[in-house]
Amino acid sequence: FPVTIENPTNRIYDGQETYSTDGNTVIFLRSIYSRFDSLLPKQKIFSAKRVNDQWTNFEEFPYNSDTYSIGQVCMSKCNNLLYFSSDMPGGYGGFDLYYSELNNGSWSKPINLGSQINSSKNELFPYIDSLNLLYYSSNKDNSDNQLDAFISYNDGVKWLNPISINHPLQLSKNDYGFSFDPNNSKSILSIDTKETKSKEASFTLLGRAIDKETQQPIEGATVEITTGKTGIVTGK
């Protein structure tokens, strides 16, 4: 989408974007040369509104800074939570994951997702799917600083222990950039390598069993995993 704001000469590129469910709000990162550092650009977050099929009403995220980066955005499906990565002071390491909540039209002060998610290294590229599962990339377990994909779930009180995604293809370099269709049946994972090797897949099921009518949790529920085409039960 075409984006223009004041003083475009210091802009390097417009990157990852996230949209509201109605498609009329976009929030995106922009890489900009800092007035304090002409060599190392900083990421900042901006938003725009769609009016008569034109993007307008550009606004800067109130917690942008010229001294640290804040970007790689993902909006929750309820449109009131914004997840992003930042190396702002007070974190656990290089880049941490944060969220901000929209209240009465204003974004709250960023809140760190905590030590269960963040590490002394880098957590990047957060993505929240329609089931509120959190996907992200981290190099916390790699001595070569390559990024691996992780998944976690918030049970309403805390984030569960992140699990490394054991994809059928063991990727040899960086894994990042997640995207799912509305039904969570297809996903896209960006990588920076052509080298892959076969590996047996394993899966971990995260979530809660909810009664369809009462919306109350079901204790001791048995969950069956079936194939999408044949309906054959492949696991419990």
One Martini backbone bead per residue (centre of mass of N, CA, C, O) as a GRO file, in nm:
protein
  236
    1PHE     BB    1   0.100   0.033   0.018
    2PRO     BB    2   0.075   0.365   0.017
    3VAL     BB    3   0.328   0.568   0.193
    4THR     BB    4   0.306   0.894   0.355
    5ILE     BB    5   0.521   1.128   0.521
    6GLU     BB    6   0.697   1.317   0.686
    7ASN     BB    7   1.013   1.305   0.610
    8PRO     BB    8   1.120   1.064   0.382
    9THR     BB    9   1.446   1.072   0.361
   10ASN     BB   10   1.499   0.880   0.636
   11ARG     BB   11   1.384   0.642   0.487
   12ILE     BB   12   1.412   0.297   0.408
   13TYR     BB   13   1.157   0.113   0.516
   14ASP     BB   14   0.866  -0.089   0.488
   15GLY     BB   15   0.726  -0.339   0.676
   16GLN     BB   16   0.566  -0.501   0.879
   17GLU     BB   17   0.214  -0.590   0.890
   18THR     BB   18  -0.113  -0.507   1.044
   19TYR     BB   19  -0.463  -0.592   1.071
   20SER     BB   20  -0.767  -0.542   1.104
   21THR     BB   21  -1.054  -0.724   1.066
   22ASP     BB   22  -1.179  -0.486   0.865
   23GLY     BB   23  -0.919  -0.340   0.711
   24ASN     BB   24  -0.902  -0.014   0.829
   25THR     BB   25  -0.632  -0.098   0.984
   26VAL     BB   26  -0.283  -0.012   0.998
   27ILE     BB   27   0.020  -0.166   1.119
   28PHE     BB   28   0.366  -0.052   1.103
   29LEU     BB   29   0.694  -0.063   1.006
   30ARG     BB   30   0.980   0.168   1.027
   31SER     BB   31   1.286   0.248   0.882
   32ILE     BB   32   1.502   0.486   1.057
   33TYR     BB   33   1.701   0.740   1.083
   34SER     BB   34   1.872   0.863   1.335
   35ARG     BB   35   1.962   1.162   1.494
   36PHE     BB   36   2.191   0.990   1.667
   37ASP     BB   37   2.215   0.779   1.404
   38SER     BB   38   2.329   0.759   1.063
   39LEU     BB   39   2.390   0.427   1.046
   40LEU     BB   40   2.167   0.324   1.259
   41PRO     BB   41   1.868   0.218   1.237
   42LYS     BB   42   1.523   0.255   1.334
   43GLN     BB   43   1.240   0.118   1.462
   44LYS     BB   44   0.894   0.196   1.382
   45ILE     BB   45   0.555   0.280   1.461
   46PHE     BB   46   0.261   0.278   1.248
   47SER     BB   47  -0.053   0.429   1.144
   48ALA     BB   48  -0.366   0.365   0.953
   49LYS     BB   49  -0.648   0.475   0.758
   50ARG     BB   50  -0.940   0.379   0.584
   51VAL     BB   51  -1.058   0.620   0.332
   52ASN     BB   52  -1.195   0.577   0.049
   53ASP     BB   53  -0.947   0.382  -0.036
   54GLN     BB   54  -0.757   0.553   0.162
   55TRP     BB   55  -0.463   0.628   0.319
   56THR     BB   56  -0.483   0.773   0.647
   57ASN     BB   57  -0.417   0.898   0.948
   58PHE     BB   58  -0.129   0.924   1.051
   59GLU     BB   59   0.049   0.748   1.318
   60GLU     BB   60   0.248   0.747   1.602
   61PHE     BB   61   0.384   0.563   1.825
   62PRO     BB   62   0.427   0.672   2.156
   63TYR     BB   63   0.702   0.460   2.199
   64ASN     BB   64   0.891   0.575   2.030
   65SER     BB   65   1.249   0.591   1.928
   66ASP     BB   66   1.596   0.712   1.883
   67THR     BB   67   1.743   0.472   2.085
   68TYR     BB   68   1.532   0.251   1.983
   69SER     BB   69   1.360  -0.033   1.889
   70ILE     BB   70   1.019  -0.077   1.731
   71GLY     BB   71   0.856  -0.382   1.613
   72GLN     BB   72   0.714  -0.638   1.472
   73VAL     BB   73   0.397  -0.663   1.421
   74CYS     BB   74   0.088  -0.773   1.609
   75MET     BB   75  -0.252  -0.821   1.600
   76SER     BB   76  -0.511  -0.901   1.752
   77LYS     BB   77  -0.831  -1.026   1.681
   78CYS     BB   78  -0.958  -0.795   1.886
   79ASN     BB   79  -0.773  -0.519   1.841
   80ASN     BB   80  -0.631  -0.457   2.158
   81LEU     BB   81  -0.352  -0.599   2.078
   82LEU     BB   82   0.008  -0.530   2.068
   83TYR     BB   83   0.273  -0.692   1.920
   84PHE     BB   84   0.636  -0.677   1.991
   85SER     BB   85   0.972  -0.578   1.920
   86SER     BB   86   1.244  -0.485   2.161
   87ASP     BB   87   1.546  -0.284   2.285
   88MET     BB   88   1.457  -0.171   2.531
   89PRO     BB   89   1.490  -0.082   2.829
   90GLY     BB   90   1.451  -0.358   3.074
   91GLY     BB   91   1.527  -0.618   2.965
   92TYR     BB   92   1.676  -0.947   2.913
   93GLY     BB   93   1.815  -0.845   2.632
   94GLY     BB   94   1.801  -0.765   2.334
   95PHE     BB   95   1.521  -0.882   2.220
   96ASP     BB   96   1.183  -0.832   2.309
   97LEU     BB   97   0.860  -0.907   2.410
   98TYR     BB   98   0.560  -0.713   2.363
   99TYR     BB   99   0.271  -0.524   2.492
  100SER     BB  100  -0.028  -0.339   2.394
  101GLU     BB  101  -0.317  -0.157   2.506
  102LEU     BB  102  -0.638  -0.063   2.400
  103ASN     BB  103  -0.766   0.247   2.552
  104ASN     BB  104  -0.967   0.476   2.448
  105GLY     BB  105  -0.753   0.514   2.190
  106SER     BB  106  -0.505   0.415   2.375
  107TRP     BB  107  -0.182   0.322   2.438
  108SER     BB  108  -0.013   0.142   2.640
  109LYS     BB  109   0.233   0.059   2.816
  110PRO     BB  110   0.472  -0.147   2.770
  111ILE     BB  111   0.473  -0.512   2.811
  112ASN     BB  112   0.643  -0.763   2.924
  113LEU     BB  113   0.627  -1.117   2.876
  114GLY     BB  114   0.874  -1.235   3.009
  115SER     BB  115   1.083  -1.509   3.106
  116GLN     BB  116   0.921  -1.734   2.956
  117ILE     BB  117   0.992  -1.592   2.673
  118ASN     BB  118   1.235  -1.438   2.749
  119SER     BB  119   1.584  -1.361   2.702
  120SER     BB  120   1.933  -1.292   2.662
  121LYS     BB  121   1.850  -1.262   2.377
  122ASN     BB  122   1.633  -1.314   2.092
  123GLU     BB  123   1.300  -1.186   2.028
  124LEU     BB  124   1.093  -1.246   1.735
  125PHE     BB  125   0.824  -1.234   1.536
  126PRO     BB  126   0.533  -1.197   1.627
  127TYR     BB  127   0.235  -1.427   1.647
  128ILE     BB  128  -0.125  -1.420   1.639
  129ASP     BB  129  -0.374  -1.626   1.637
  130SER     BB  130  -0.715  -1.719   1.651
  131LEU     BB  131  -0.622  -1.892   1.934
  132ASN     BB  132  -0.385  -1.735   2.088
  133LEU     BB  133  -0.123  -1.816   1.962
  134LEU     BB  134   0.230  -1.798   2.005
  135TYR     BB  135   0.462  -1.684   1.768
  136TYR     BB  136   0.828  -1.722   1.743
  137SER     BB  137   1.166  -1.602   1.753
  138SER     BB  138   1.482  -1.769   1.860
  139ASN     BB  139   1.842  -1.783   1.992
  140LYS     BB  140   1.867  -1.924   2.287
  141ASP     BB  141   1.966  -2.238   2.182
  142ASN     BB  142   2.204  -2.103   2.002
  143SER     BB  143   2.545  -2.068   1.941
  144ASP     BB  144   2.497  -1.946   1.629
  145ASN     BB  145   2.234  -1.746   1.634
  146GLN     BB  146   2.000  -1.896   1.536
  147LEU     BB  147   1.667  -1.919   1.438
  148ASP     BB  148   1.379  -2.033   1.613
  149ALA     BB  149   1.072  -2.182   1.650
  150PHE     BB  150   0.792  -2.083   1.860
  151ILE     BB  151   0.541  -2.186   2.116
  152SER     BB  152   0.253  -2.036   2.288
  153TYR     BB  153   0.032  -2.000   2.590
  154ASN     BB  154  -0.234  -1.829   2.743
  155ASP     BB  155  -0.422  -1.919   3.045
  156GLY     BB  156  -0.483  -1.613   3.189
  157VAL     BB  157  -0.200  -1.583   3.367
  158LYS     BB  158   0.017  -1.734   3.179
  159TRP     BB  159   0.290  -1.839   3.014
  160LEU     BB  160   0.384  -2.103   2.861
  161ASN     BB  161   0.611  -2.316   2.785
  162PRO     BB  162   0.803  -2.307   2.532
  163ILE     BB  163   0.793  -2.457   2.201
  164SER     BB  164   0.958  -2.621   1.974
  165ILE     BB  165   0.922  -2.652   1.638
  166ASN     BB  166   0.864  -2.976   1.491
  167HIS     BB  167   0.920  -2.999   1.186
  168PRO     BB  168   0.944  -3.204   0.917
  169LEU     BB  169   1.150  -2.975   0.868
  170GLN     BB  170   1.486  -2.925   0.925
  171LEU     BB  171   1.613  -2.628   0.972
  172SER     BB  172   1.939  -2.471   0.923
  173LYS     BB  173   1.833  -2.185   0.992
  174ASN     BB  174   1.630  -1.931   0.974
  175ASP     BB  175   1.322  -1.863   1.155
  176TYR     BB  176   1.052  -1.662   1.010
  177GLY     BB  177   0.758  -1.534   0.951
  178PHE     BB  178   0.432  -1.547   1.027
  179SER     BB  179   0.133  -1.718   0.876
  180PHE     BB  180  -0.230  -1.738   0.874
  181ASP     BB  181  -0.518  -1.854   0.824
  182PRO     BB  182  -0.836  -1.826   0.958
  183ASN     BB  183  -0.829  -2.165   1.014
  184ASN     BB  184  -0.534  -2.276   1.077
  185SER     BB  185  -0.447  -2.471   0.811
  186LYS     BB  186  -0.238  -2.252   0.710
  187SER     BB  187   0.116  -2.182   0.663
  188ILE     BB  188   0.387  -1.941   0.700
  189LEU     BB  189   0.752  -1.980   0.669
  190SER     BB  190   1.034  -1.801   0.698
  191ILE     BB  191   1.351  -1.839   0.529
  192ASP     BB  192   1.737  -1.856   0.472
  193THR     BB  193   1.709  -2.147   0.319
  194LYS     BB  194   1.760  -2.456   0.110
  195GLU     BB  195   1.826  -2.638   0.348
  196THR     BB  196   1.712  -2.974   0.402
  197LYS     BB  197   1.579  -3.225   0.633
  198SER     BB  198   1.460  -3.502   0.738
  199LYS     BB  199   1.193  -3.530   0.994
  200GLU     BB  200   1.024  -3.635   1.245
  201ALA     BB  201   0.717  -3.562   1.358
  202SER     BB  202   0.592  -3.355   1.627
  203PHE     BB  203   0.325  -3.291   1.877
  204THR     BB  204   0.169  -3.013   2.057
  205LEU     BB  205  -0.109  -2.956   2.263
  206LEU     BB  206  -0.274  -2.639   2.293
  207GLY     BB  207  -0.522  -2.560   2.545
  208ARG     BB  208  -0.890  -2.559   2.567
  209ALA     BB  209  -1.181  -2.706   2.684
  210ILE     BB  210  -1.505  -2.608   2.547
  211ASP     BB  211  -1.823  -2.548   2.583
  212LYS     BB  212  -2.029  -2.449   2.334
  213GLU     BB  213  -2.273  -2.331   2.513
  214THR     BB  214  -2.130  -2.229   2.800
  215GLN     BB  215  -1.808  -2.173   2.789
  216GLN     BB  216  -1.693  -2.398   2.966
  217PRO     BB  217  -1.474  -2.578   3.110
  218ILE     BB  218  -1.326  -2.908   3.051
  219GLU     BB  219  -1.263  -3.168   3.248
  220GLY     BB  220  -1.096  -3.443   3.125
  221ALA     BB  221  -1.055  -3.424   2.832
  222THR     BB  222  -1.075  -3.584   2.514
  223VAL     BB  223  -0.844  -3.566   2.242
  224GLU     BB  224  -0.873  -3.583   1.892
  225ILE     BB  225  -0.672  -3.672   1.609
  226THR     BB  226  -0.731  -3.586   1.271
  227THR     BB  227  -0.774  -3.607   0.950
  228GLY     BB  228  -0.891  -3.390   0.710
  229LYS     BB  229  -0.997  -3.606   0.487
  230THR     BB  230  -1.080  -3.890   0.656
  231GLY     BB  231  -1.098  -3.887   0.991
  232ILE     BB  232  -0.868  -4.029   1.108
  233VAL     BB  233  -0.735  -4.145   1.392
  234THR     BB  234  -0.394  -4.040   1.514
  235GLY     BB  235  -0.474  -3.928   1.811
  236LYS     BB  236  -0.484  -3.844   2.196
   0.00000   0.00000   0.00000
